[in-house]
Each structure stands twice: as structure tokens, then as C-alpha cells.
Amino acid sequence: MNKELQNLLNEQLTSWEMAQKNYDALKRVRVKEVEVNGCLYKVQFNPARIVSSAAKVDSKSIQERKCFLCPAHLPPMQKGIPFGDHYQILVNPFPIFPRHLTVPELQHIDQRILYRFADMLDLADCAEDYIVFYNGPQCGASAPDHMHFQAGSKGFLPIEQEWKEKRAEKIITNEAATLWALDDSPRTTLLIESESKEAAVTLFNAVYGAMNLKSGEEEPMMNVLAWKERGKQIVCIFPRARHRPACYMAQGDTNILISPASVDMGGVFITPLEKDFEKITANDIADILSEVCLKPADFRALIERIKQRS
């Protein structure tokens, strides 16, 4: 499928002026690196991502706008290719990655991962040059009312290179798969390393079932990354405590317009405003992660619940 995806990207960058403009601009984005507790984080200044970072995802705003992922509302220039029985693969016109895809469900149904996780692994299996990611409805999804995945070029996220050395605790293990807790605080990361899709789904369901569900919400807060590496399924699950950090709504100099999602959790923080790119520090990133991820005691409690259920 990688050839089909490259052909789609080439066609869209030829025929769709807005996408071409934003991909050209991506080649000139500014990037800086910081280290937080031994983990590398990159900060990308990407003005085009203001569309996502500042997206209004409250119920009233969602109800009042047309869904931009529904086939009937796609721009005439946006073309896709089918995936499975009920998804289509689109080029994301507001890229973070050199190659950035959006993979929406054809029907307008809510963003929920539980019964779609196997689809995510199938996508990672077919698109081997990509890392696939899922943002929960209150964890960075700019379309929480429409089920979708995204995918971006492999080798872009620091966690892809760091996960092996950060494996700290075996939570569940069997012949085909292991669930690890990573030593990467203040981020809280669970990682599945599996030789089969079925084993990965079993471990994911164990994690999902142990996570707390907040009042009024239909899904535990999380971001998920998945990719194939040397024949194995690798999955990072980031349990979340908050949607956005305090600095997002702060006034004056303390304001930083960052709404963390899977890409940020994977180690690339996106700043659509230049002022934020200039001033953000390793301490700011640590503070943001401390707010949106689970507290250490809550992460420990989640791990113990997973063990009890296995």
C-alpha cells in the first residue's frame, strides 16, 4: 500500500493548491530540541496548525459546523483511496509530518477507539512506512464527532527511537506480547510489544478496561500510537488526566497555545504561534506533561488495576 499512498500524496500536491502550499511551508518550519528527564522533545513552529490547536471542540461548536471529515463536506480537490470496508485515506492538508494522512470512517460516528483498535493495527500493518495515531475525543481530536485515525512518516517522533531503552516494568506478559510501563515521567506511557494483532488487542482491552472513565464521558481519556517494527506491533498508550494545560487559557505572558495530542506525546510539541516557539522551555514542557498526563500515584494505581484484571 505504500506505493498507493505515495501516488495519492503526489497527485494531491499537484492538484490541490492549499495542500501544496502547506507542504512547501513545512520544509521551512523551525524546530528546536530540549531534553526532559532524559527524553528528547522537539518543538515545531508550524503556523498552519492553528486550525487544529485552536479548534473549538465544545458541543455547541461541534453542532453548529459542518463535519469536515464527512465525504459530502470534503473540498472538491480532496481525493482519497479506500481502506478496509468503511474508511478512506486522505492527505492531511495541514501537515506536521513530511507525509501526513487522515483516515476517517465513511459514516459520521463518534470518535471511539475500543472496537476500532484492530483497524488501527491493520492500518499500521498495511502502511509500513507510517506511524498511526489516535486522539481521543477530549485529547486533541479536532473532530471528536467523527471517527478517524491519522498517520505520519516513520522516524519523526523521538519515542520511536527511545522506547526500547525506556522499558522499565513488565505489567503483563505472555508468549506473544508484553505490556510495559516506560520510565519517561512526567509523561505516563504504557507500551505493547506484540508478535500478533490478536495478542495486542487483548492487552489493549485489558488497559482500556482498567482505565478510569470520567463522569459524563463515554471513553477514558487517551492518545494512542501504533507502528510495525521488525515484524512486531508496537503500541504506545498515553492515559490522560486533562484535555488542555492551564497555559492554554492563561492570559498575558504565561499563555502558550498548546493543545497536546498524540504527536506531542510522542515527543514533538507543535506551536502554531511564533511567540510560543521562541519562549517555550524544557520546564514548560515538563509542566504541560505533568498537567495533562496522570499523576504518578494515579499511574501506579492504573498499573495495579491492569495486573489484577490479567
Secondary structure, 3 states (H helix, E strand, C coil): CHHHHHHHHHHHHHHCHHHHHHHHHHCCCEEEEEEECCEEEEEEECHHHHHHHCCCCCHHHHHHCCCCCCHHHCCCCCCEEEECCCEEEEECCCCCCCCEEEEEECCCCCCCCCCCHHHHHHHHHHCCCEEEEEECCCCCCCCCCCCEEEEEECCCCCHHHHHHHHEEEEEEECCCEEEEEECCCCCCCEEEEECCHHHHHHHHHHHHHHCCCCCCCCCCCEEEEEEEECCEEEEEEEEECCCCCHHHHCCHHHCCCCCCCHHHHCCEEEECCHHHHHHCCHHHHHHHHHHHECCHHHHHHHHHHHHHHC
